[in-house]
Amino acid sequence: VAVTSDRQRAPIYEGTRIPQPIPTMLRVSQELRETGDVMTVNFGPNHPSTHGVLRLIVDLFGEDVVGLEAVVGYLHTGFEKNMEQKTWWKAITYSPRIDYLSFQNNELVFVLAAEKLLAMEVPEKAQWMRTCLCELNRIHSHLVWLATAALELGAISMFWYCFRERETVLDLFELVAGFRMHTRYFQVGGLAEDIPRGFFPEAHKFVDWFPHALDDYEAMLSRNRIWLERTEGIGLLSADDAIALGQSGPVLRASGVDWDLRKVEPYLAYGTVDFDVPVYPQGDVYARFRVHMDEMLQSNRIVAQCLDRLEAMEGQPWTSDDRKVVLPPREELHTSMESLIHHFKIVTEGYRVPEGEVYVAVESPRGELACYVASDGGPRPWRVKFRAPSFAALEATATCMSDALIADMIAIVGSLDTVMGEVDR
Amino acid sequence: VPALVETVEEHGETTLVVDPARVVEAAMHLRDVEGFNFLSDITAADYLGWGKHGVSGYIGTAAGRDLNTPMTQGYQSLPKPKPKRFAVNYHLLSVSERPRRVRLQVWLDDGEPVPTVVPVWPTADWHEREAFDLMGITFSGHPNLKRILLDDDWEGHPLRKDYPIGGEPVRFSEAE
């Protein structure tokens, strides 16, 4: 846990200022309204700095934000309803599209939920590969966040630098799964394919290079006077408020709460790998920036450890051998009648998942990403619900924005790291 | 836990079923006494038509062949019946030295309201609005209960099982 600072940072905000009675909305007081100087501005939904299609209805008194309401739903696509209509193995395709920046984590949480209902054992190699890809995905997601959040505040060169490394990560995904985004590489039981031969040298190149790239970013932003002025001491959120408002992930850790599901409820191989959880107590936009920066370095450490383990697992199984759930190897279809039948049944009818309901949570780049699934014992999920960390993060907008200026709004909304696809689902 | 109806342990998860009228009392107890300070999610589920597909070995349903489930020949066994049509699940987490999760569950009929938990966990605001919007659950006492994801003038609640799926009806020019 690295809390180091050589400069005097903004004081830690401790009080509560969740608006009442509606916790997610700032409302203009009657006396202020009567002055006649309150101007209502519609911000979005189509605006380059809203990270998608977020609409904010802002009441301004001069440059002060005195009223705020976030309006979401412009990207609602009915993922959950769609997934109820598909068989379990087809529904996996939908989950990465919900949060289009952390697709592997979304895939993972749905697959883990199905595996929990099936009480399935997943081979070690698949666990480590999942860990490896989820961490690469975290780096990818944080890079896009850093690039766009800095771009919105005018630091345009950050965008090019971050997208340089993002490109490399996407190349790795393409190498593994054949797709750059929405890879659908995880499936119930393990992985969809074995790890391709060329993956390790390329991944090592990235892991060795990435700390140097991080140094570039640090050099550009961490001591940048304009960046510090724009981010320090604004968008304050205390630890109590953050928990009451359901904040998770980098936002919660930037408010001084040492909470990371990878540590407190270890899943996959996270119990075995060595990494630190960065926590900063200030609760401002700068602290959220620091958490993101430090997490990328930690993720890089995890990827390096995963690669070492995976290289030693050459030839081990990458998916479960449960033929009632996992597709048989392709070559067996030509020689084994039984494999052909299994293949046909799984593809056409789908596998059955035992009756029950489970709630599985993982630490996505944006925080607590959870999936609730209910099954009636049939081949399709009865109910699928995603707990989207971005959805909860936007609930904190009103609290973070009290006493803020209109110019800070971009920095604050950006720092909450929301992906609108996930908010609206 | 006050108002407890039933405790279910399944798949390694604990579900506390409580009386919907006294859900706030139970929530307060869980937050202040048991330490579940973090409301992770509120999920509403519709169980209309639960277990109506018949069991394996019989092709189709009592009403005839089920065209909506191609290749499905029913369940291996019938699922356990549910007490009422809707379930509202509150997924709680304790952000503390002793992390643990619990599911608080209430059962409702169509149109039956459940008291809001916004005063207990402020984050419930949007989660309850979402359940209202997509599933039509009424949370009495909610300060701002209106649609969140869909348009304000949308009709129906899409995640209900009786909401029609499928596209817009297409009219072919020759048929007219």
Interface residues (C-beta under 8 A of the other chain):
Chain A: I18 P21 I22 P23 T24 M25 V72 G73 H76 G78 E80 K81 Q85 K116 L117 A119 I243 A244 L245 G246 V257 W259 V264 E265 T348 E349 R352 E355 G356 E357 V358 Y359 A361 E368 A370 Y372 A374 D376 G377 G378 P379 R380 W382 R383 K385 R387 F391 A392 L394 E395 D424 R425
Chain B: E10 H11 G12 E13 T15 N37 F38 L39 S40 D41 T43 A45 D46 Y47 W50 G51 H53 T69 P70 M71 T72 Y75 Q76 S77 P79 K80 N89 H91 L93 V95 P99 R101 R103 V118 W121 P122 T123 D125 W126 E130 L134 P143 N144 R147 I148 L149 L150 D151 P158 L159 Y163 I165
